[in-house]
Amino acid sequence: MWGNNWSDLDLGMEKFEDVAKRGIKFIEEINRVYRGKRVLVVSHGALIGLTLQHLLPERFPTTYIENTSLTILKNIEGNWNCNLYNCTLHLK
């Protein structure tokens, strides 16, 4: 329908960098509002993965998020840490 180079076309999709920025803004707001509390966030894997890639680029140059997987982020004294990533043990 759009030709062989369809993936190079601007089809009005949100850019990955903008998705990551939105994710980081959200997670920082949650951290500010609920500091010191545990918060469950449910989201699409792409938003989680892109946010992790920009929040912790050394650890996550790429990401793959399984459906219903668990990822735990902690902010300790202003530093983000991911001590559980893409865990699906609860599905077995």
C-alpha positions, -999 to +999 in steps of 0.1 A: +000+000+000+028+025+009+056+008-011+088-010-003+101+017+020+070+020+041+090+018+074+109+050+064+077+070+060+065+094+087+031+078+095+023+101+124+036+076+151+051+090+183+089+089+180+107+065+204+126+093+220+094+111+228+079+079+243+110+075+265+108+112+276+071+107+285+079+076+304+108+093+323+086+123+331+059+100+345+082+078+366+099+109+381+065+124+389+054+091+406+087+091+425+082+127+437+045+123+447+049+089+464+085+091+477+093+062+500+062+042+490+057+012+468+037+020+436+024-005+410+025+008+375+010-012+347+020-003+311+027-014+276+061-031+272+073-006+246+069+023+271+086+003+298+115-007+276+121+027+260+120+044+294+146+019+308+168+025+277+169+062+284+169+060+322+196+034+325+213+034+290+245+015+302+224-014+315+197-014+288+211-005+254+182-026+241+151-041+258+125-068+253+095-070+276+074-102+278+037-098+283+027-097+320+064-096+331+075-078+362+102-051+363+111-033+395+127+002+396+139+018+427+151+053+433+177+055+461+190+090+469+182+102+433+197+072+415+176+048+396+182+010+399+165-019+383+169-050+404+143-071+386+138-070+348+113-087+326+107-115+352+081-141+342+086-167+369+051-161+382+037-175+349+052-210+354 
